[in-house]
Amino acid sequence: MGYAPISLKSGERFSCTFEMTLNLGGGTYYLGVVLHRFNVQKDLDRLFPAATIFVGSEPSVRGAVNTYPKMTAFGPPSEIESTKEAIEL
């Protein structure tokens, strides 16, 4: 998503926040998360489903969904919290 790779040592934490525009037709959607290391093509961790969304709709709509994802926070939790506090002020 346009961000540089990260390196973490044992015990370090990192946080990312995503926003999506959900243009969804009726149905059940399962959201998941995968931590993938691209240089060795290996999944390091996976959480699926992480959340489930049900959308009720009268008309039946089918087709591909683009959620236009964007990352709104990226970094160590302490940096993200200070950024949020600055925005709220």
N, CA, C and O atoms as CSV, one atom per row, in Angstrom:
chain,resi,resn,atom,element,x,y,z
A,1,MET,N,N,0.814,-1.190,0.000
A,1,MET,CA,C,0.000,0.000,0.000
A,1,MET,C,C,0.859,1.256,0.000
A,1,MET,O,O,0.402,2.326,0.400
A,2,GLY,N,N,2.092,1.125,-0.445
A,2,GLY,CA,C,2.924,2.311,-0.589
A,2,GLY,C,C,3.786,2.652,0.611
A,2,GLY,O,O,4.412,3.712,0.624
A,3,TYR,N,N,3.842,1.792,1.620
A,3,TYR,CA,C,4.660,2.055,2.794
A,3,TYR,C,C,5.909,1.189,2.758
A,3,TYR,O,O,5.919,0.102,2.181
A,4,ALA,N,N,6.956,1.696,3.387
A,4,ALA,CA,C,8.228,0.975,3.413
A,4,ALA,C,C,8.105,-0.289,4.266
A,4,ALA,O,O,7.259,-0.354,5.158
A,5,PRO,N,N,8.945,-1.291,3.999
A,5,PRO,CA,C,8.962,-2.489,4.849
A,5,PRO,C,C,9.343,-2.121,6.279
A,5,PRO,O,O,9.997,-1.105,6.511
A,6,ILE,N,N,8.935,-2.945,7.231
A,6,ILE,CA,C,9.264,-2.714,8.638
A,6,ILE,C,C,10.142,-3.843,9.156
A,6,ILE,O,O,10.107,-4.960,8.640
A,7,SER,N,N,10.924,-3.540,10.176
A,7,SER,CA,C,11.728,-4.547,10.868
A,7,SER,C,C,11.390,-4.471,12.343
A,7,SER,O,O,11.393,-3.389,12.930
A,8,LEU,N,N,11.101,-5.610,12.945
A,8,LEU,CA,C,10.765,-5.662,14.364
A,8,LEU,C,C,11.668,-6.654,15.080
A,8,LEU,O,O,12.009,-7.710,14.547
A,9,LYS,N,N,12.045,-6.290,16.291
A,9,LYS,CA,C,12.785,-7.208,17.159
A,9,LYS,C,C,11.784,-7.883,18.080
A,9,LYS,O,O,10.651,-7.421,18.211
A,10,SER,N,N,12.187,-8.959,18.711
A,10,SER,CA,C,11.326,-9.688,19.628
A,10,SER,C,C,10.778,-8.743,20.695
A,10,SER,O,O,11.530,-8.019,21.347
A,11,GLY,N,N,9.454,-8.765,20.859
A,11,GLY,CA,C,8.811,-7.934,21.871
A,11,GLY,C,C,8.375,-6.563,21.389
A,11,GLY,O,O,7.593,-5.899,22.069
A,12,GLU,N,N,8.864,-6.115,20.223
A,12,GLU,CA,C,8.443,-4.822,19.688
A,12,GLU,C,C,7.039,-4.926,19.114
A,12,GLU,O,O,6.606,-5.992,18.673
A,13,ARG,N,N,6.336,-3.797,19.127
A,13,ARG,CA,C,4.975,-3.759,18.595
A,13,ARG,C,C,4.892,-2.771,17.443
A,13,ARG,O,O,5.660,-1.813,17.362
A,14,PHE,N,N,3.949,-3.027,16.564
A,14,PHE,CA,C,3.724,-2.164,15.412
A,14,PHE,C,C,2.229,-2.143,15.149
A,14,PHE,O,O,1.554,-3.158,15.322
A,15,SER,N,N,1.715,-1.020,14.741
A,15,SER,CA,C,0.276,-0.899,14.544
A,15,SER,C,C,-0.034,-0.261,13.198
A,15,SER,O,O,0.654,0.664,12.768
A,16,CYS,N,N,-1.070,-0.759,12.537
A,16,CYS,CA,C,-1.568,-0.189,11.288
A,16,CYS,C,C,-3.075,-0.043,11.411
A,16,CYS,O,O,-3.746,-0.914,11.963
A,17,THR,N,N,-3.602,1.054,10.898
A,17,THR,CA,C,-5.041,1.262,10.863
A,17,THR,C,C,-5.448,1.452,9.410
A,17,THR,O,O,-4.827,2.223,8.678
A,18,PHE,N,N,-6.492,0.746,8.997
A,18,PHE,CA,C,-6.977,0.810,7.628
A,18,PHE,C,C,-8.382,1.377,7.601
A,18,PHE,O,O,-9.160,1.174,8.532
A,19,GLU,N,N,-8.704,2.087,6.535
A,19,GLU,CA,C,-10.072,2.515,6.266
A,19,GLU,C,C,-10.455,1.968,4.902
A,19,GLU,O,O,-9.621,1.869,4.001
A,20,MET,N,N,-11.729,1.614,4.759
A,20,MET,CA,C,-12.215,1.126,3.479
A,20,MET,C,C,-13.565,1.754,3.182
A,20,MET,O,O,-14.371,1.976,4.086
A,21,THR,N,N,-13.803,2.038,1.915
A,21,THR,CA,C,-15.116,2.459,1.460
A,21,THR,C,C,-15.841,1.194,1.045
A,21,THR,O,O,-15.446,0.535,0.084
A,22,LEU,N,N,-16.890,0.853,1.760
A,22,LEU,CA,C,-17.569,-0.419,1.510
A,22,LEU,C,C,-18.771,-0.227,0.594
A,22,LEU,O,O,-19.842,0.191,1.034
A,23,ASN,N,N,-18.580,-0.536,-0.677
A,23,ASN,CA,C,-19.659,-0.534,-1.672
A,23,ASN,C,C,-20.096,-1.983,-1.837
A,23,ASN,O,O,-19.713,-2.649,-2.798
A,24,LEU,N,N,-20.895,-2.462,-0.899
A,24,LEU,CA,C,-21.202,-3.886,-0.856
A,24,LEU,C,C,-22.660,-4.162,-1.181
A,24,LEU,O,O,-23.556,-3.433,-0.757
A,25,GLY,N,N,-22.878,-5.207,-1.926
A,25,GLY,CA,C,-24.230,-5.706,-2.128
A,25,GLY,C,C,-24.612,-6.570,-0.941
A,25,GLY,O,O,-23.788,-6.811,-0.059
A,26,GLY,N,N,-25.823,-7.029,-0.909
A,26,GLY,CA,C,-26.285,-7.869,0.185
A,26,GLY,C,C,-25.495,-9.158,0.281
A,26,GLY,O,O,-25.130,-9.749,-0.735
A,27,GLY,N,N,-25.232,-9.593,1.498
A,27,GLY,CA,C,-24.515,-10.844,1.702
A,27,GLY,C,C,-23.713,-10.834,2.985
A,27,GLY,O,O,-23.762,-9.875,3.756
A,28,THR,N,N,-22.979,-11.904,3.207
A,28,THR,CA,C,-22.116,-12.029,4.372
A,28,THR,C,C,-20.674,-11.910,3.914
A,28,THR,O,O,-20.259,-12.573,2.964
A,29,TYR,N,N,-19.912,-11.065,4.593
A,29,TYR,CA,C,-18.519,-10.806,4.237
A,29,TYR,C,C,-17.632,-11.149,5.423
A,29,TYR,O,O,-17.928,-10.780,6.559
A,30,TYR,N,N,-16.545,-11.855,5.152
A,30,TYR,CA,C,-15.584,-12.233,6.181
A,30,TYR,C,C,-14.288,-11.471,5.937
A,30,TYR,O,O,-13.697,-11.575,4.862
A,31,LEU,N,N,-13.847,-10.709,6.925
A,31,LEU,CA,C,-12.612,-9.947,6.803
A,31,LEU,C,C,-11.499,-10.686,7.527
A,31,LEU,O,O,-11.706,-11.231,8.611
A,32,GLY,N,N,-10.323,-10.702,6.925
A,32,GLY,CA,C,-9.191,-11.383,7.526
A,32,GLY,C,C,-7.926,-10.576,7.378
A,32,GLY,O,O,-7.883,-9.586,6.648
A,33,VAL,N,N,-6.893,-11.010,8.079
A,33,VAL,CA,C,-5.601,-10.339,8.067
A,33,VAL,C,C,-4.507,-11.390,7.890
A,33,VAL,O,O,-4.533,-12.447,8.521
A,34,VAL,N,N,-3.546,-11.079,7.018
A,34,VAL,CA,C,-2.407,-11.977,6.814
A,34,VAL,C,C,-1.125,-11.163,6.931
A,34,VAL,O,O,-0.988,-10.120,6.291
A,35,LEU,N,N,-0.190,-11.637,7.745
A,35,LEU,CA,C,1.146,-11.052,7.817
A,35,LEU,C,C,2.026,-11.902,6.901
A,35,LEU,O,O,2.302,-13.067,7.187
A,36,HIS,N,N,2.461,-11.294,5.791
A,36,HIS,CA,C,3.164,-12.033,4.740
A,36,HIS,C,C,4.545,-11.447,4.524
A,36,HIS,O,O,4.697,-10.231,4.414
A,37,ARG,N,N,5.545,-12.301,4.465
A,37,ARG,CA,C,6.917,-11.876,4.174
A,37,ARG,C,C,7.178,-12.161,2.699
A,37,ARG,O,O,7.291,-13.312,2.279
A,38,PHE,N,N,7.272,-11.069,1.917
A,38,PHE,CA,C,7.346,-11.209,0.471
A,38,PHE,C,C,8.679,-11.748,-0.028
A,38,PHE,O,O,8.707,-12.449,-1.039
A,39,ASN,N,N,9.792,-11.443,0.653
A,39,ASN,CA,C,11.082,-11.883,0.115
A,39,ASN,C,C,11.258,-13.403,0.169
A,39,ASN,O,O,12.065,-13.954,-0.579
A,40,VAL,N,N,10.513,-14.086,1.044
A,40,VAL,CA,C,10.571,-15.550,1.083
A,40,VAL,C,C,9.220,-16.179,0.737
A,40,VAL,O,O,9.048,-17.395,0.821
A,41,GLN,N,N,8.254,-15.318,0.342
A,41,GLN,CA,C,6.920,-15.777,-0.040
A,41,GLN,C,C,6.319,-16.711,1.009
A,41,GLN,O,O,5.926,-17.838,0.710
A,42,LYS,N,N,6.257,-16.204,2.267
A,42,LYS,CA,C,5.764,-17.033,3.364
A,42,LYS,C,C,4.804,-16.226,4.234
A,42,LYS,O,O,5.086,-15.082,4.591
A,43,ASP,N,N,3.658,-16.840,4.574
A,43,ASP,CA,C,2.744,-16.239,5.535
A,43,ASP,C,C,3.284,-16.494,6.935
A,43,ASP,O,O,3.519,-17.642,7.313
A,44,LEU,N,N,3.483,-15.419,7.712
A,44,LEU,CA,C,4.001,-15.545,9.067
A,44,LEU,C,C,2.886,-15.702,10.089
A,44,LEU,O,O,3.064,-16.374,11.105
A,45,ASP,N,N,1.742,-15.089,9.827
A,45,ASP,CA,C,0.604,-15.195,10.737
A,45,ASP,C,C,-0.664,-14.907,9.952
A,45,ASP,O,O,-0.630,-14.241,8.917
A,46,ARG,N,N,-1.775,-15.411,10.449
A,46,ARG,CA,C,-3.051,-15.264,9.741
A,46,ARG,C,C,-4.169,-15.238,10.772
A,46,ARG,O,O,-4.169,-16.026,11.719
A,47,LEU,N,N,-5.120,-14.330,10.586
A,47,LEU,CA,C,-6.317,-14.282,11.422
A,47,LEU,C,C,-7.510,-14.209,10.480
A,47,LEU,O,O,-7.765,-13.171,9.869
A,48,PHE,N,N,-8.239,-15.314,10.365
A,48,PHE,CA,C,-9.385,-15.352,9.470
A,48,PHE,C,C,-10.441,-16.295,10.030
A,48,PHE,O,O,-10.138,-17.447,10.339
A,49,PRO,N,N,-11.664,-15.826,10.163
A,49,PRO,CA,C,-12.083,-14.444,9.960
A,49,PRO,C,C,-11.728,-13.581,11.168
A,49,PRO,O,O,-11.803,-14.027,12.313
A,50,ALA,N,N,-11.343,-12.349,10.892
A,50,ALA,CA,C,-11.078,-11.382,11.956
A,50,ALA,C,C,-12.371,-10.677,12.330
A,50,ALA,O,O,-12.541,-10.249,13.472
A,51,ALA,N,N,-13.272,-10.557,11.385
A,51,ALA,CA,C,-14.580,-9.943,11.619
A,51,ALA,C,C,-15.535,-10.431,10.543
A,51,ALA,O,O,-15.113,-10.858,9.469
A,52,THR,N,N,-16.816,-10.364,10.839
A,52,THR,CA,C,-17.849,-10.751,9.890
A,52,THR,C,C,-18.843,-9.602,9.770
A,52,THR,O,O,-19.262,-9.026,10.774
A,53,ILE,N,N,-19.212,-9.278,8.545
A,53,ILE,CA,C,-20.180,-8.221,8.287
A,53,ILE,C,C,-21.330,-8.830,7.492
A,53,ILE,O,O,-21.106,-9.533,6.506
A,54,PHE,N,N,-22.561,-8.559,7.923
A,54,PHE,CA,C,-23.732,-8.980,7.156
A,54,PHE,C,C,-24.423,-7.740,6.631
A,54,PHE,O,O,-24.722,-6.823,7.396
A,55,VAL,N,N,-24.680,-7.703,5.327
A,55,VAL,CA,C,-25.365,-6.583,4.693
A,55,VAL,C,C,-26.681,-7.104,4.126
A,55,VAL,O,O,-26.699,-8.000,3.281
A,56,GLY,N,N,-27.785,-6.526,4.607
A,56,GLY,CA,C,-29.099,-6.885,4.085
A,56,GLY,C,C,-29.466,-5.931,2.954
A,56,GLY,O,O,-29.223,-4.728,3.051
A,57,SER,N,N,-30.052,-6.466,1.880
A,57,SER,CA,C,-30.383,-5.631,0.736
A,57,SER,C,C,-31.570,-6.238,0.007
A,57,SER,O,O,-31.634,-7.453,-0.180
A,58,GLU,N,N,-32.505,-5.398,-0.403
A,58,GLU,CA,C,-33.652,-5.866,-1.183
A,58,GLU,C,C,-33.234,-6.276,-2.592
A,58,GLU,O,O,-33.451,-7.424,-2.981
A,59,PRO,N,N,-32.628,-5.347,-3.386
A,59,PRO,CA,C,-32.239,-5.769,-4.731
A,59,PRO,C,C,-30.989,-6.657,-4.673
A,59,PRO,O,O,-30.103,-6.453,-3.843
A,60,SER,N,N,-30.940,-7.619,-5.548
A,60,SER,CA,C,-29.793,-8.519,-5.618
A,60,SER,C,C,-28.749,-7.934,-6.566
A,60,SER,O,O,-29.022,-7.735,-7.750
A,61,VAL,N,N,-27.567,-7.661,-6.047
A,61,VAL,CA,C,-26.479,-7.105,-6.857
A,61,VAL,C,C,-25.311,-8.073,-6.791
A,61,VAL,O,O,-24.966,-8.561,-5.715
A,62,ARG,N,N,-24.707,-8.349,-7.922
A,62,ARG,CA,C,-23.561,-9.259,-7.964
A,62,ARG,C,C,-22.404,-8.579,-8.673
A,62,ARG,O,O,-22.591,-7.643,-9.450
A,63,GLY,N,N,-21.196,-9.073,-8.387
A,63,GLY,CA,C,-20.022,-8.558,-9.076
A,63,GLY,C,C,-18.864,-8.330,-8.122
A,63,GLY,O,O,-18.981,-8.525,-6.912
A,64,ALA,N,N,-17.745,-7.913,-8.693
A,64,ALA,CA,C,-16.533,-7.671,-7.901
A,64,ALA,C,C,-16.715,-6.431,-7.039
A,64,ALA,O,O,-17.457,-5.512,-7.384
A,65,VAL,N,N,-16.016,-6.430,-5.905
A,65,VAL,CA,C,-16.090,-5.307,-4.969
A,65,VAL,C,C,-14.708,-4.709,-4.818
A,65,VAL,O,O,-13.759,-5.425,-4.496
A,66,ASN,N,N,-14.574,-3.403,-5.045
A,66,ASN,CA,C,-13.334,-2.697,-4.736
A,66,ASN,C,C,-13.610,-1.840,-3.515
A,66,ASN,O,O,-14.453,-0.944,-3.563
A,67,THR,N,N,-12.906,-2.105,-2.414
A,67,THR,CA,C,-13.156,-1.392,-1.158
A,67,THR,C,C,-12.297,-0.143,-1.015
A,67,THR,O,O,-12.380,0.536,0.008
A,68,TYR,N,N,-11.478,0.179,-2.007
A,68,TYR,CA,C,-10.618,1.365,-1.984
A,68,TYR,C,C,-9.892,1.504,-0.643
A,68,TYR,O,O,-10.053,2.517,0.038
A,69,PRO,N,N,-9.092,0.497,-0.251
A,69,PRO,CA,C,-8.454,0.571,1.061
A,69,PRO,C,C,-7.390,1.658,1.117
A,69,PRO,O,O,-6.725,1.945,0.121
A,70,LYS,N,N,-7.236,2.257,2.295
A,70,LYS,CA,C,-6.145,3.196,2.535
A,70,LYS,C,C,-5.705,3.038,3.982
A,70,LYS,O,O,-6.507,2.729,4.863
A,71,MET,N,N,-4.424,3.255,4.209
A,71,MET,CA,C,-3.879,3.150,5.555
A,71,MET,C,C,-3.888,4.535,6.175
A,71,MET,O,O,-3.391,5.488,5.575
A,72,THR,N,N,-4.456,4.655,7.384
A,72,THR,CA,C,-4.548,5.955,8.032
A,72,THR,C,C,-3.595,6.093,9.211
A,72,THR,O,O,-3.412,7.200,9.718
A,73,ALA,N,N,-2.991,5.017,9.656
A,73,ALA,CA,C,-1.992,5.069,10.725
A,73,ALA,C,C,-0.987,3.955,10.475
A,73,ALA,O,O,-1.369,2.838,10.126
A,74,PHE,N,N,0.289,4.253,10.653
A,74,PHE,CA,C,1.347,3.300,10.337
A,74,PHE,C,C,2.545,3.625,11.208
A,74,PHE,O,O,3.157,4.678,11.032
A,75,GLY,N,N,2.895,2.758,12.139
A,75,GLY,CA,C,4.062,2.998,12.969
A,75,GLY,C,C,3.934,2.369,14.334
A,75,GLY,O,O,2.930,1.727,14.641
A,76,PRO,N,N,4.970,2.556,15.169
A,76,PRO,CA,C,4.906,2.050,16.542
A,76,PRO,C,C,3.720,2.679,17.270
A,76,PRO,O,O,3.407,3.845,17.031
A,77,PRO,N,N,3.056,1.934,18.151
A,77,PRO,CA,C,1.869,2.460,18.830
A,77,PRO,C,C,2.086,3.808,19.509
A,77,PRO,O,O,1.176,4.637,19.506
A,78,SER,N,N,3.248,4.056,20.084
A,78,SER,CA,C,3.493,5.336,20.760
A,78,SER,C,C,3.452,6.493,19.768
A,78,SER,O,O,2.944,7.564,20.100
A,79,GLU,N,N,3.971,6.304,18.569
A,79,GLU,CA,C,3.933,7.353,17.544
A,79,GLU,C,C,2.516,7.573,17.034
A,79,GLU,O,O,2.118,8.711,16.786
A,80,ILE,N,N,1.757,6.504,16.878
A,80,ILE,CA,C,0.385,6.622,16.389
A,80,ILE,C,C,-0.472,7.352,17.409
A,80,ILE,O,O,-1.266,8.214,17.032
A,81,GLU,N,N,-0.334,7.031,18.697
A,81,GLU,CA,C,-1.134,7.691,19.733
A,81,GLU,C,C,-0.816,9.180,19.784
A,81,GLU,O,O,-1.735,9.987,19.924
A,82,SER,N,N,0.462,9.576,19.675
A,82,SER,CA,C,0.801,10.999,19.724
A,82,SER,C,C,0.241,11.741,18.501
A,82,SER,O,O,-0.135,12.909,18.595
A,83,THR,N,N,0.191,11.053,17.356
A,83,THR,CA,C,-0.386,11.648,16.150
A,83,THR,C,C,-1.890,11.848,16.317
A,83,THR,O,O,-2.423,12.893,15.945
A,84,LYS,N,N,-2.581,10.836,16.882
A,84,LYS,CA,C,-4.012,10.951,17.113
A,84,LYS,C,C,-4.313,12.091,18.060
A,84,LYS,O,O,-5.255,12.851,17.834
A,85,GLU,N,N,-3.517,12.226,19.136
A,85,GLU,CA,C,-3.728,13.295,20.113
A,85,GLU,C,C,-3.541,14.652,19.442
A,85,GLU,O,O,-4.305,15.578,19.717
A,86,ALA,N,N,-2.556,14.792,18.581
A,86,ALA,CA,C,-2.300,16.067,17.905
A,86,ALA,C,C,-3.458,16.422,16.969
A,86,ALA,O,O,-3.833,17.589,16.858
A,87,ILE,N,N,-4.020,15.422,16.300
A,87,ILE,CA,C,-5.152,15.646,15.396
A,87,ILE,C,C,-6.388,16.081,16.176
A,87,ILE,O,O,-7.132,16.953,15.727
A,88,GLU,N,N,-6.611,15.469,17.359
A,88,GLU,CA,C,-7.787,15.785,18.148
A,88,GLU,C,C,-7.718,17.176,18.753
A,88,GLU,O,O,-8.759,17.755,19.065
A,89,LEU,N,N,-6.509,17.740,18.932
A,89,LEU,CA,C,-6.371,19.067,19.522
A,89,LEU,C,C,-6.736,20.085,18.529
A,89,LEU,O,O,-6.689,21.280,18.824
